[in-house]
Amino acid sequence: MKIILIYGGQSAEHEVSILSAFSILNAVYYNYYEVQLVFITKDGEWIKGPLLTEQPASKEVLELTWAKAATDEGNFTGEVISPSLIKEENAIVFPILHGPNGEDGTIQGFLETIGMPYVGAGVLTSACAMDKITTKNLLQVAGIPQVPFVPVLKNIWKENPKKIFEQCEGSLLYPFFVKPANMGSSVGISKVENREELQMALEEAFKYDNRAVIEQGIEAREIEVAILGNEDVRTTLAGEIVKDVAFYDYNSKYVDNKITMAIPAQIPDDVQEKAQEYAKLAYTMIGGSGLSRCDFFLTNKNELFLNELNTMPGFTQFSMYPVLWESMGLQYSDLIEELIQLGLNRFEQRKNFLVNM
């Protein structure tokens, strides 16, 4: 069977996707699969690369180049294709794309349209989980605790910034965290201590989306639970991001590599159980399938607040999601295999639903 590995993408998390893709290439069971590389450039062009039947020697195999014209210089290691040309029989797509245009339902909708099975959550689930405001509204309906927040629309803020500032300062206490509604990996996120910083943070957030969310900042530990399954949903014990600074931005996570993890997290048993319960409930509430990582804040009073769900979390061998499953006895290669089977099962189920309509 063929795995069509789609990576790169147009989001700010392009490089993270490449790192995840390389880890997957080194863990696939090549006695069962061959892997077709499909790279999406930052300009949105799709490049079909080599077909791999064994582990690559280096990450360079992912760095596909091409020529747009006969006069262009460079290597010819890939072919620019129309996205629909990835469709073929006896294949499944693994869209290891993080952030907008990959994790937000857009690529999932495309794959549904051309009739290809794929790894991960469906269209609506991906879109809902990617949008922080929608996620928070769904969590409220489910009764899952979260920190107080204020949603902000760019056009309303432009018309009357003072009103937005007063609304935030009237319902929240500094510090705040300001986030684009549709972004991940701490891209565009700022911690603010006053109104001047709030203004700058909103300007930064609106570089990535026309909607933002302002959250109450709290002193808390960050714990995460990995989720796996379609109807039969399983969760790991929680792991913890151990911080030596107050806030980790994108560079801290992926460039400076300052993150360390404690797995399992050193927390009371009842908190551990509650985190797993909330993670499973949130996953079910948004119609999750395949995989997700559920992130929580935990205060020194053992109050638990759900922060967000990631339907395509970082997937390097050292990322929290696969490491959490490894701690539960599910090795990285076996995790990839299980995700493939979940994707195929979901595809067959959806086909049956359509036949019965």
Buried (B, 14 or more C-beta within 10 A) or exposed (E): EBBBBBBBBBBBBBBBBBBBBBBBBEBBEEEEBBBBBBBBBEEEBBBBBEEBEEEBEEBEBBBBBBEEEEEEEEEEBBEEEEBEEBBEEEBBBBBBBBBBBBBBBBBBBBBBEEEBBBBBBBBEBBBBBBBBBBBBEBBEEEEBBBBEBBBBBBEEBEEEBEEBBEBBBEEBEBBBBBBBBBBBBBBBBBBBEEBEBBBEBBEBBBEBBBBBBBBBBBEBBBBBBBBBBBEEBBBBBBBBBEBEEEEBBBEBBBEEEEBEBBBBBEBEEEBBEBBBBBBBBBBEBBBBBBBBBBBBBBEEEEEBBBBBBBBBBBBBBEBBBBBBBBBBEBEBBBBBBBBBEBBBBBBEEBEEEEEEE
